[in-house]
């Protein structure tokens, strides 16, 4: 992985290895907390990308994902007095509370995720032990599911300390409670499901309605690829963007379409409840904004189906074409993407050696991702360096380029 943050192209700074990152968080824990070294454990929760299935998990759609070899890493140890105290190497201040007195949600507070994780577990389980912990990670925050990853890390740590045996499916629900109920983000299950289920060199296919998960191995015969992540320098909390508004619009489109067709409308309508033929017959009756959201949903569903077939055939070029089409639909029909993300998308779309590219995450902040030919690394980076700082000088000192490899699921280390 490489970092580039100026228009003068400084020498590549090699990222620390996972072992070095673990050593750092463990050392920080020992230096700042009075813990027995024998009680220290470490959990890693990898970040994820979503090649196809953009913005449709909250509508119960079909989505795909894979984890990358960059993770949220946490060193932790148990407490016996119900104390939860966590420090971050990336954020100031310390999170500090008791298990029996969890504070309410605080806007913009990075401690929301550990507090939400505790409350999620306490709905069904007794937590006898709190924890002290230190959280770290190398990648810039934003667009790679860092919030879901850190929540998974907290859950696995609390479960290990309290000897709770929860399944990946259980923890998907715990993350959803944390984000949907405690934090108020109307997202679906994509992020945490990929983080908890993905296997190395596999594409994870998730049916967000039935919660069926399929891990599809990469064929032995396929073109070489690696995962490019370009951080835009723009980071916003999702509940402060149009993310929740888009979810509401999609649900309004579903309710209208079902009504036009004379079908029963469920209490919480989603576009997955609408058969494609209903959209084809009645879609033009929708207001323009809602028609665009539904157009993206049904187009993305088909791109996922076609993309899975291309992946299974080892056809990265076709797979990449679909990823790029997903990015175009996100701009045109879902109407997401900051000016910075749109610029990065256009740069990567036009760069030779890029199989496919689209926004990562919610599409209002953070990163663009791409599947690329490793042989084209230098020319792709040159295109970004040449065009992006000129278009967005405010981000010229903080954007960065990262080359990553596929990884496996979240897990305790050692």
TORKOL-4160 file (C-alpha; in steps of 0.2 Angstrom, whole numbers, padded with zeros to 4 digits, m for minus):
414
<pt num="1" X="0000" Y="0000" Z="0000"/>
<pt num="2" X="0007" Y="0017" Z="m0004"/>
<pt num="3" X="0002" Y="0035" Z="0002"/>
<pt num="4" X="0003" Y="0051" Z="m0008"/>
<pt num="5" X="m0002" Y="0067" Z="m0001"/>
<pt num="6" X="0006" Y="0081" Z="m0011"/>
<pt num="7" X="0006" Y="0087" Z="m0029"/>
<pt num="8" X="0025" Y="0085" Z="m0028"/>
<pt num="9" X="0025" Y="0066" Z="m0028"/>
<pt num="10" X="0035" Y="0062" Z="m0012"/>
<pt num="11" X="0043" Y="0046" Z="m0010"/>
<pt num="12" X="0032" Y="0031" Z="m0007"/>
<pt num="13" X="0029" Y="0028" Z="0012"/>
<pt num="14" X="0027" Y="0009" Z="0015"/>
<pt num="15" X="0013" Y="0005" Z="0027"/>
<pt num="16" X="0016" Y="m0004" Z="0043"/>
<pt num="17" X="0013" Y="m0023" Z="0043"/>
<pt num="18" X="m0001" Y="m0030" Z="0053"/>
<pt num="19" X="0011" Y="m0036" Z="0066"/>
<pt num="20" X="0018" Y="m0019" Z="0068"/>
<pt num="21" X="0001" Y="m0012" Z="0070"/>
<pt num="22" X="m0003" Y="m0025" Z="0083"/>
<pt num="23" X="0013" Y="m0021" Z="0092"/>
<pt num="24" X="0009" Y="m0003" Z="0093"/>
<pt num="25" X="m0009" Y="m0004" Z="0100"/>
<pt num="26" X="m0003" Y="m0017" Z="0113"/>
<pt num="27" X="0012" Y="m0006" Z="0118"/>
<pt num="28" X="0000" Y="0009" Z="0120"/>
<pt num="29" X="m0012" Y="m0001" Z="0130"/>
<pt num="30" X="0002" Y="m0007" Z="0142"/>
<pt num="31" X="0009" Y="0011" Z="0143"/>
<pt num="32" X="m0008" Y="0019" Z="0147"/>
<pt num="33" X="m0018" Y="0006" Z="0157"/>
<pt num="34" X="m0013" Y="m0004" Z="0172"/>
<pt num="35" X="m0016" Y="m0021" Z="0164"/>
<pt num="36" X="m0008" Y="m0039" Z="0166"/>
<pt num="37" X="0001" Y="m0043" Z="0150"/>
<pt num="38" X="m0006" Y="m0060" Z="0151"/>
<pt num="39" X="m0024" Y="m0053" Z="0150"/>
<pt num="40" X="m0021" Y="m0043" Z="0134"/>
<pt num="41" X="m0029" Y="m0050" Z="0118"/>
<pt num="42" X="m0031" Y="m0042" Z="0100"/>
<pt num="43" X="m0045" Y="m0042" Z="0088"/>
<pt num="44" X="m0044" Y="m0036" Z="0070"/>
<pt num="45" X="m0059" Y="m0031" Z="0059"/>
<pt num="46" X="m0055" Y="m0028" Z="0040"/>
<pt num="47" X="m0062" Y="m0014" Z="0030"/>
<pt num="48" X="m0072" Y="m0019" Z="0015"/>
<pt num="49" X="m0076" Y="m0014" Z="m0003"/>
<pt num="50" X="m0093" Y="m0016" Z="m0012"/>
<pt num="51" X="m0089" Y="m0019" Z="m0030"/>
<pt num="52" X="m0108" Y="m0021" Z="m0035"/>
<pt num="53" X="m0124" Y="m0018" Z="m0026"/>
<pt num="54" X="m0122" Y="0001" Z="m0022"/>
<pt num="55" X="m0135" Y="0009" Z="m0011"/>
<pt num="56" X="m0147" Y="m0005" Z="m0012"/>
<pt num="57" X="m0144" Y="m0015" Z="0004"/>
<pt num="58" X="m0156" Y="m0004" Z="0014"/>
<pt num="59" X="m0169" Y="m0009" Z="0000"/>
<pt num="60" X="m0166" Y="m0028" Z="0004"/>
<pt num="61" X="m0157" Y="m0030" Z="m0013"/>
<pt num="62" X="m0143" Y="m0041" Z="m0019"/>
<pt num="63" X="m0126" Y="m0035" Z="m0014"/>
<pt num="64" X="m0108" Y="m0040" Z="m0016"/>
<pt num="65" X="m0092" Y="m0036" Z="m0005"/>
<pt num="66" X="m0075" Y="m0042" Z="m0001"/>
<pt num="67" X="m0063" Y="m0037" Z="0013"/>
<pt num="68" X="m0046" Y="m0029" Z="0011"/>
<pt num="69" X="m0030" Y="m0031" Z="0020"/>
<pt num="70" X="m0032" Y="m0016" Z="0030"/>
<pt num="71" X="m0041" Y="m0017" Z="0047"/>
<pt num="72" X="m0046" Y="m0009" Z="0062"/>
<pt num="73" X="m0035" Y="m0017" Z="0076"/>
<pt num="74" X="m0039" Y="m0016" Z="0094"/>
<pt num="75" X="m0029" Y="m0022" Z="0109"/>
<pt num="76" X="m0040" Y="m0025" Z="0125"/>
<pt num="77" X="m0040" Y="m0032" Z="0142"/>
<pt num="78" X="m0055" Y="m0036" Z="0154"/>
<pt num="79" X="m0060" Y="m0025" Z="0169"/>
<pt num="80" X="m0069" Y="m0032" Z="0184"/>
<pt num="81" X="m0078" Y="m0016" Z="0190"/>
<pt num="82" X="m0089" Y="m0013" Z="0174"/>
<pt num="83" X="m0078" Y="0000" Z="0167"/>
<pt num="84" X="m0077" Y="0003" Z="0149"/>
<pt num="85" X="m0062" Y="0014" Z="0144"/>
<pt num="86" X="m0056" Y="0015" Z="0126"/>
<pt num="87" X="m0043" Y="0026" Z="0117"/>
<pt num="88" X="m0040" Y="0028" Z="0099"/>
<pt num="89" X="m0024" Y="0032" Z="0090"/>
<pt num="90" X="m0034" Y="0041" Z="0077"/>
<pt num="91" X="m0046" Y="0052" Z="0087"/>
<pt num="92" X="m0043" Y="0063" Z="0102"/>
<pt num="93" X="m0051" Y="0061" Z="0119"/>
<pt num="94" X="m0055" Y="0045" Z="0129"/>
<pt num="95" X="m0071" Y="0035" Z="0130"/>
<pt num="96" X="m0075" Y="0031" Z="0148"/>
<pt num="97" X="m0092" Y="0024" Z="0155"/>
<pt num="98" X="m0099" Y="0010" Z="0166"/>
<pt num="99" X="m0108" Y="m0004" Z="0159"/>
<pt num="100" X="m0124" Y="0000" Z="0170"/>
<pt num="101" X="m0123" Y="0019" Z="0165"/>
<pt num="102" X="m0121" Y="0019" Z="0146"/>
<pt num="103" X="m0122" Y="0037" Z="0140"/>
<pt num="104" X="m0134" Y="0043" Z="0126"/>
<pt num="105" X="m0129" Y="0045" Z="0108"/>
<pt num="106" X="m0118" Y="0061" Z="0105"/>
<pt num="107" X="m0117" Y="0068" Z="0088"/>
<pt num="108" X="m0100" Y="0067" Z="0080"/>
<pt num="109" X="m0093" Y="0057" Z="0095"/>
<pt num="110" X="m0082" Y="0042" Z="0090"/>
<pt num="111" X="m0087" Y="0033" Z="0106"/>
<pt num="112" X="m0105" Y="0031" Z="0100"/>
<pt num="113" X="m0100" Y="0014" Z="0092"/>
<pt num="114" X="m0093" Y="0006" Z="0108"/>
<pt num="115" X="m0108" Y="0012" Z="0118"/>
<pt num="116" X="m0120" Y="0006" Z="0105"/>
<pt num="117" X="m0111" Y="m0011" Z="0105"/>
<pt num="118" X="m0113" Y="m0013" Z="0124"/>
<pt num="119" X="m0131" Y="m0009" Z="0123"/>
<pt num="120" X="m0134" Y="m0021" Z="0109"/>
<pt num="121" X="m0126" Y="m0035" Z="0118"/>
<pt num="122" X="m0135" Y="m0031" Z="0135"/>
<pt num="123" X="m0152" Y="m0033" Z="0126"/>
<pt num="124" X="m0150" Y="m0052" Z="0127"/>
<pt num="125" X="m0134" Y="m0055" Z="0137"/>
<pt num="126" X="m0127" Y="m0051" Z="0154"/>
<pt num="127" X="m0110" Y="m0042" Z="0153"/>
<pt num="128" X="m0100" Y="m0046" Z="0169"/>
<pt num="129" X="m0084" Y="m0038" Z="0163"/>
<pt num="130" X="m0080" Y="m0021" Z="0154"/>
<pt num="131" X="m0064" Y="m0018" Z="0145"/>
<pt num="132" X="m0050" Y="m0006" Z="0143"/>
<pt num="133" X="m0044" Y="m0005" Z="0125"/>
<pt num="134" X="m0034" Y="0004" Z="0112"/>
<pt num="135" X="m0040" Y="0005" Z="0094"/>
<pt num="136" X="m0029" Y="0009" Z="0078"/>
<pt num="137" X="m0029" Y="0007" Z="0060"/>
<pt num="138" X="m0019" Y="0014" Z="0045"/>
<pt num="139" X="m0032" Y="0019" Z="0032"/>
<pt num="140" X="m0041" Y="0036" Z="0031"/>
<pt num="141" X="m0058" Y="0035" Z="0039"/>
<pt num="142" X="m0072" Y="0036" Z="0027"/>
<pt num="143" X="m0080" Y="0026" Z="0014"/>
<pt num="144" X="m0073" Y="0009" Z="0018"/>
<pt num="145" X="m0085" Y="0004" Z="0032"/>
<pt num="146" X="m0074" Y="0009" Z="0046"/>
<pt num="147" X="m0089" Y="0012" Z="0057"/>
<pt num="148" X="m0095" Y="m0006" Z="0055"/>
<pt num="149" X="m0077" Y="m0013" Z="0057"/>
<pt num="150" X="m0074" Y="m0004" Z="0073"/>
<pt num="151" X="m0091" Y="m0010" Z="0080"/>
<pt num="152" X="m0087" Y="m0028" Z="0075"/>
<pt num="153" X="m0071" Y="m0026" Z="0084"/>
<pt num="154" X="m0079" Y="m0020" Z="0100"/>
<pt num="155" X="m0092" Y="m0034" Z="0099"/>
<pt num="156" X="m0079" Y="m0048" Z="0097"/>
<pt num="157" X="m0069" Y="m0041" Z="0111"/>
<pt num="158" X="m0084" Y="m0039" Z="0123"/>
<pt num="159" X="m0089" Y="m0057" Z="0119"/>
<pt num="160" X="m0072" Y="m0064" Z="0121"/>
<pt num="161" X="m0070" Y="m0056" Z="0138"/>
<pt num="162" X="m0088" Y="m0061" Z="0144"/>
<pt num="163" X="m0086" Y="m0079" Z="0136"/>
<pt num="164" X="m0101" Y="m0076" Z="0125"/>
<pt num="165" X="m0102" Y="m0087" Z="0109"/>
<pt num="166" X="m0112" Y="m0077" Z="0096"/>
<pt num="167" X="m0113" Y="m0082" Z="0078"/>
<pt num="168" X="m0108" Y="m0071" Z="0063"/>
<pt num="169" X="m0127" Y="m0069" Z="0060"/>
<pt num="170" X="m0130" Y="m0064" Z="0078"/>
<pt num="171" X="m0116" Y="m0050" Z="0077"/>
<pt num="172" X="m0124" Y="m0044" Z="0060"/>
<pt num="173" X="m0139" Y="m0040" Z="0071"/>
<pt num="174" X="m0129" Y="m0032" Z="0085"/>
<pt num="175" X="m0121" Y="m0020" Z="0072"/>
<pt num="176" X="m0137" Y="m0016" Z="0065"/>
<pt num="177" X="m0145" Y="m0012" Z="0082"/>
<pt num="178" X="m0130" Y="m0001" Z="0085"/>
<pt num="179" X="m0131" Y="0009" Z="0069"/>
<pt num="180" X="m0150" Y="0009" Z="0066"/>
<pt num="181" X="m0156" Y="0011" Z="0083"/>
<pt num="182" X="m0143" Y="0019" Z="0094"/>
<pt num="183" X="m0135" Y="0030" Z="0081"/>
<pt num="184" X="m0150" Y="0033" Z="0069"/>
<pt num="185" X="m0142" Y="0028" Z="0052"/>
<pt num="186" X="m0154" Y="0019" Z="0041"/>
<pt num="187" X="m0142" Y="0008" Z="0033"/>
<pt num="188" X="m0143" Y="m0011" Z="0029"/>
<pt num="189" X="m0133" Y="m0026" Z="0033"/>
<pt num="190" X="m0119" Y="m0025" Z="0019"/>
<pt num="191" X="m0105" Y="m0019" Z="0029"/>
<pt num="192" X="m0105" Y="m0030" Z="0044"/>
<pt num="193" X="m0110" Y="m0046" Z="0034"/>
<pt num="194" X="m0095" Y="m0044" Z="0023"/>
<pt num="195" X="m0083" Y="m0040" Z="0037"/>
<pt num="196" X="m0089" Y="m0056" Z="0047"/>
<pt num="197" X="m0092" Y="m0068" Z="0033"/>
<pt num="198" X="m0079" Y="m0064" Z="0019"/>
<pt num="199" X="m0065" Y="m0077" Z="0015"/>
<pt num="200" X="m0049" Y="m0072" Z="0006"/>
<pt num="201" X="m0050" Y="m0072" Z="m0013"/>
<pt num="202" X="m0069" Y="m0073" Z="m0012"/>
<pt num="203" X="m0083" Y="m0062" Z="m0018"/>
<pt num="204" X="m0097" Y="m0062" Z="m0005"/>
<pt num="205" X="m0114" Y="m0062" Z="m0012"/>
<pt num="206" X="m0128" Y="m0056" Z="0001"/>
<pt num="207" X="m0147" Y="m0057" Z="m0002"/>
<pt num="208" X="m0152" Y="m0043" Z="0011"/>
<pt num="209" X="m0170" Y="m0049" Z="0011"/>
<pt num="210" X="m0167" Y="m0068" Z="0015"/>
<pt num="211" X="m0150" Y="m0065" Z="0023"/>
<pt num="212" X="m0143" Y="m0079" Z="0012"/>
<pt num="213" X="m0124" Y="m0077" Z="0011"/>
<pt num="214" X="m0114" Y="m0085" Z="m0003"/>
<pt num="215" X="m0095" Y="m0084" Z="m0004"/>
<pt num="216" X="m0089" Y="m0086" Z="m0022"/>
<pt num="217" X="m0071" Y="m0090" Z="m0025"/>
<pt num="218" X="m0060" Y="m0082" Z="m0038"/>
<pt num="219" X="m0057" Y="m0093" Z="m0053"/>
<pt num="220" X="m0039" Y="m0100" Z="m0054"/>
<pt num="221" X="m0038" Y="m0093" Z="m0072"/>
<pt num="222" X="m0041" Y="m0074" Z="m0071"/>
<pt num="223" X="m0032" Y="m0059" Z="m0075"/>
<pt num="224" X="m0021" Y="m0052" Z="m0061"/>
<pt num="225" X="m0029" Y="m0038" Z="m0051"/>
<pt num="226" X="m0027" Y="m0028" Z="m0035"/>
<pt num="227" X="m0039" Y="m0016" Z="m0026"/>
<pt num="228" X="m0035" Y="0002" Z="m0028"/>
<pt num="229" X="m0043" Y="0014" Z="m0015"/>
<pt num="230" X="m0041" Y="0033" Z="m0018"/>
<pt num="231" X="m0046" Y="0043" Z="m0002"/>
<pt num="232" X="m0053" Y="0060" Z="m0008"/>
<pt num="233" X="m0049" Y="0069" Z="0008"/>
<pt num="234" X="m0068" Y="0072" Z="0011"/>
<pt num="235" X="m0075" Y="0064" Z="0027"/>
<pt num="236" X="m0092" Y="0067" Z="0034"/>
<pt num="237" X="m0103" Y="0058" Z="0047"/>
<pt num="238" X="m0116" Y="0049" Z="0037"/>
<pt num="239" X="m0131" Y="0055" Z="0047"/>
<pt num="240" X="m0126" Y="0072" Z="0042"/>
<pt num="241" X="m0127" Y="0069" Z="0023"/>
<pt num="242" X="m0141" Y="0064" Z="0012"/>
<pt num="243" X="m0139" Y="0046" Z="0016"/>
<pt num="244" X="m0155" Y="0045" Z="0026"/>
<pt num="245" X="m0165" Y="0055" Z="0014"/>
<pt num="246" X="m0161" Y="0043" Z="0000"/>
<pt num="247" X="m0167" Y="0029" Z="0010"/>
<pt num="248" X="m0183" Y="0038" Z="0013"/>
<pt num="249" X="m0185" Y="0042" Z="m0006"/>
<pt num="250" X="m0182" Y="0023" Z="m0010"/>
<pt num="251" X="m0196" Y="0018" Z="0002"/>
<pt num="252" X="m0208" Y="0031" Z="m0005"/>
<pt num="253" X="m0205" Y="0025" Z="m0022"/>
<pt num="254" X="m0208" Y="0007" Z="m0017"/>
<pt num="255" X="m0225" Y="0012" Z="m0008"/>
<pt num="256" X="m0230" Y="0022" Z="m0024"/>
<pt num="257" X="m0226" Y="0008" Z="m0036"/>
<pt num="258" X="m0236" Y="m0005" Z="m0025"/>
<pt num="259" X="m0250" Y="0007" Z="m0024"/>
<pt num="260" X="m0251" Y="0010" Z="m0043"/>
<pt num="261" X="m0251" Y="m0009" Z="m0045"/>
<pt num="262" X="m0265" Y="m0012" Z="m0033"/>
<pt num="263" X="m0254" Y="m0023" Z="m0022"/>
<pt num="264" X="m0253" Y="m0024" Z="m0003"/>
<pt num="265" X="m0241" Y="m0011" Z="0005"/>
<pt num="266" X="m0231" Y="m0018" Z="0019"/>
<pt num="267" X="m0228" Y="m0007" Z="0035"/>
<pt num="268" X="m0211" Y="m0004" Z="0029"/>
<pt num="269" X="m0210" Y="m0005" Z="0010"/>
<pt num="270" X="m0194" Y="m0007" Z="0001"/>
<pt num="271" X="m0190" Y="m0008" Z="m0017"/>
<pt num="272" X="m0186" Y="m0027" Z="m0016"/>
<pt num="273" X="m0205" Y="m0029" Z="m0012"/>
<pt num="274" X="m0209" Y="m0022" Z="m0030"/>
<pt num="275" X="m0208" Y="m0035" Z="m0044"/>
<pt num="276" X="m0197" Y="m0028" Z="m0059"/>
<pt num="277" X="m0212" Y="m0029" Z="m0070"/>
<pt num="278" X="m0222" Y="m0017" Z="m0059"/>
<pt num="279" X="m0208" Y="m0004" Z="m0061"/>
<pt num="280" X="m0208" Y="m0007" Z="m0080"/>
<pt num="281" X="m0227" Y="m0005" Z="m0081"/>
<pt num="282" X="m0229" Y="0009" Z="m0068"/>
<pt num="283" X="m0213" Y="0017" Z="m0066"/>
<pt num="284" X="m0216" Y="0032" Z="m0077"/>
<pt num="285" X="m0230" Y="0038" Z="m0065"/>
<pt num="286" X="m0217" Y="0041" Z="m0051"/>
<pt num="287" X="m0211" Y="0059" Z="m0048"/>
<pt num="288" X="m0194" Y="0061" Z="m0057"/>
<pt num="289" X="m0184" Y="0060" Z="m0041"/>
<pt num="290" X="m0192" Y="0044" Z="m0035"/>
<pt num="291" X="m0191" Y="0037" Z="m0053"/>
<pt num="292" X="m0172" Y="0039" Z="m0053"/>
<pt num="293" X="m0170" Y="0030" Z="m0036"/>
<pt num="294" X="m0180" Y="0015" Z="m0043"/>
<pt num="295" X="m0171" Y="0015" Z="m0059"/>
<pt num="296" X="m0154" Y="0014" Z="m0049"/>
<pt num="297" X="m0161" Y="0000" Z="m0039"/>
<pt num="298" X="m0168" Y="m0011" Z="m0052"/>
<pt num="299" X="m0152" Y="m0008" Z="m0063"/>
<pt num="300" X="m0141" Y="m0012" Z="m0049"/>
<pt num="301" X="m0150" Y="m0028" Z="m0045"/>
<pt num="302" X="m0147" Y="m0034" Z="m0063"/>
<pt num="303" X="m0128" Y="m0028" Z="m0063"/>
<pt num="304" X="m0126" Y="m0039" Z="m0047"/>
<pt num="305" X="m0133" Y="m0054" Z="m0056"/>
<pt num="306" X="m0123" Y="m0051" Z="m0071"/>
<pt num="307" X="m0107" Y="m0047" Z="m0061"/>
<pt num="308" X="m0108" Y="m0064" Z="m0051"/>
<pt num="309" X="m0108" Y="m0073" Z="m0068"/>
<pt num="310" X="m0093" Y="m0063" Z="m0074"/>
<pt num="311" X="m0084" Y="m0066" Z="m0058"/>
<pt num="312" X="m0087" Y="m0085" Z="m0059"/>
<pt num="313" X="m0081" Y="m0085" Z="m0077"/>
<pt num="314" X="m0065" Y="m0076" Z="m0072"/>
<pt num="315" X="m0070" Y="m0061" Z="m0084"/>
<pt num="316" X="m0063" Y="m0047" Z="m0074"/>
<pt num="317" X="m0065" Y="m0035" Z="m0089"/>
<pt num="318" X="m0084" Y="m0038" Z="m0090"/>
<pt num="319" X="m0085" Y="m0038" Z="m0071"/>
<pt num="320" X="m0076" Y="m0021" Z="m0071"/>
<pt num="321" X="m0087" Y="m0014" Z="m0084"/>
<pt num="322" X="m0102" Y="m0017" Z="m0073"/>
<pt num="323" X="m0093" Y="m0009" Z="m0058"/>
<pt num="324" X="m0090" Y="0007" Z="m0068"/>
<pt num="325" X="m0109" Y="0006" Z="m0074"/>
<pt num="326" X="m0114" Y="0005" Z="m0056"/>
<pt num="327" X="m0103" Y="0021" Z="m0053"/>
<pt num="328" X="m0112" Y="0030" Z="m0067"/>
<pt num="329" X="m0129" Y="0025" Z="m0060"/>
<pt num="330" X="m0125" Y="0031" Z="m0043"/>
<pt num="331" X="m0121" Y="0048" Z="m0050"/>
<pt num="332" X="m0135" Y="0049" Z="m0063"/>
<pt num="333" X="m0150" Y="0040" Z="m0054"/>
<pt num="334" X="m0145" Y="0039" Z="m0036"/>
<pt num="335" X="m0138" Y="0057" Z="m0036"/>
<pt num="336" X="m0124" Y="0053" Z="m0024"/>
<pt num="337" X="m0106" Y="0058" Z="m0025"/>
<pt num="338" X="m0097" Y="0074" Z="m0019"/>
<pt num="339" X="m0088" Y="0084" Z="m0033"/>
<pt num="340" X="m0072" Y="0076" Z="m0027"/>
<pt num="341" X="m0079" Y="0059" Z="m0028"/>
<pt num="342" X="m0086" Y="0062" Z="m0045"/>
<pt num="343" X="m0069" Y="0069" Z="m0051"/>
<pt num="344" X="m0060" Y="0053" Z="m0044"/>
<pt num="345" X="m0073" Y="0042" Z="m0053"/>
<pt num="346" X="m0070" Y="0051" Z="m0069"/>
<pt num="347" X="m0051" Y="0050" Z="m0068"/>
<pt num="348" X="m0051" Y="0031" Z="m0064"/>
<pt num="349" X="m0064" Y="0027" Z="m0077"/>
<pt num="350" X="m0053" Y="0035" Z="m0090"/>
<pt num="351" X="m0037" Y="0027" Z="m0084"/>
<pt num="352" X="m0030" Y="0013" Z="m0094"/>
<pt num="353" X="m0027" Y="m0003" Z="m0083"/>
<pt num="354" X="m0043" Y="0001" Z="m0073"/>
<pt num="355" X="m0055" Y="m0014" Z="m0075"/>
<pt num="356" X="m0069" Y="m0004" Z="m0066"/>
<pt num="357" X="m0072" Y="0009" Z="m0053"/>
<pt num="358" X="m0086" Y="0017" Z="m0042"/>
<pt num="359" X="m0088" Y="0026" Z="m0026"/>
<pt num="360" X="m0086" Y="0016" Z="m0010"/>
<pt num="361" X="m0097" Y="0017" Z="0005"/>
<pt num="362" X="m0113" Y="0028" Z="0005"/>
<pt num="363" X="m0106" Y="0039" Z="m0010"/>
<pt num="364" X="m0106" Y="0056" Z="m0001"/>
<pt num="365" X="m0089" Y="0056" Z="0006"/>
<pt num="366" X="m0073" Y="0046" Z="0008"/>
<pt num="367" X="m0066" Y="0035" Z="m0006"/>
<pt num="368" X="m0067" Y="0029" Z="m0024"/>
<pt num="369" X="m0062" Y="0010" Z="m0026"/>
<pt num="370" X="m0056" Y="0001" Z="m0042"/>
<pt num="371" X="m0050" Y="m0016" Z="m0048"/>
<pt num="372" X="m0034" Y="m0013" Z="m0057"/>
<pt num="373" X="m0021" Y="m0022" Z="m0067"/>
<pt num="374" X="m0005" Y="m0021" Z="m0056"/>
<pt num="375" X="0006" Y="m0018" Z="m0071"/>
<pt num="376" X="m0003" Y="m0001" Z="m0073"/>
<pt num="377" X="0000" Y="0006" Z="m0055"/>
<pt num="378" X="0012" Y="0020" Z="m0060"/>
<pt num="379" X="0001" Y="0026" Z="m0074"/>
<pt num="380" X="m0015" Y="0026" Z="m0064"/>
<pt num="381" X="m0007" Y="0035" Z="m0050"/>
<pt num="382" X="0001" Y="0048" Z="m0062"/>
<pt num="383" X="m0017" Y="0052" Z="m0069"/>
<pt num="384" X="m0024" Y="0055" Z="m0051"/>
<pt num="385" X="m0009" Y="0066" Z="m0046"/>
<pt num="386" X="m0010" Y="0076" Z="m0062"/>
<pt num="387" X="m0029" Y="0079" Z="m0062"/>
<pt num="388" X="m0036" Y="0078" Z="m0044"/>
<pt num="389" X="m0026" Y="0091" Z="m0035"/>
<pt num="390" X="m0029" Y="0104" Z="m0049"/>
<pt num="391" X="m0047" Y="0101" Z="m0049"/>
<pt num="392" X="m0048" Y="0101" Z="m0030"/>
<pt num="393" X="m0034" Y="0111" Z="m0022"/>
<pt num="394" X="m0041" Y="0111" Z="m0005"/>
<pt num="395" X="m0039" Y="0092" Z="m0004"/>
<pt num="396" X="m0022" Y="0092" Z="m0013"/>
<pt num="397" X="m0012" Y="0090" Z="0003"/>
<pt num="398" X="m0023" Y="0076" Z="0011"/>
<pt num="399" X="m0029" Y="0064" Z="m0003"/>
<pt num="400" X="m0020" Y="0048" Z="m0004"/>
<pt num="401" X="m0018" Y="0032" Z="m0015"/>
<pt num="402" X="m0018" Y="0014" Z="m0008"/>
<pt num="403" X="m0016" Y="m0002" Z="m0016"/>
<pt num="404" X="m0023" Y="m0017" Z="m0006"/>
<pt num="405" X="m0026" Y="m0036" Z="m0007"/>
<pt num="406" X="m0041" Y="m0046" Z="m0003"/>
<pt num="407" X="m0042" Y="m0052" Z="0015"/>
<pt num="408" X="m0053" Y="m0064" Z="0026"/>
<pt num="409" X="m0066" Y="m0061" Z="0040"/>
<pt num="410" X="m0064" Y="m0052" Z="0057"/>
<pt num="411" X="m0056" Y="m0062" Z="0070"/>
<pt num="412" X="m0047" Y="m0063" Z="0086"/>
<pt num="413" X="m0028" Y="m0063" Z="0083"/>
<pt num="414" X="m0016" Y="m0076" Z="0091"/>
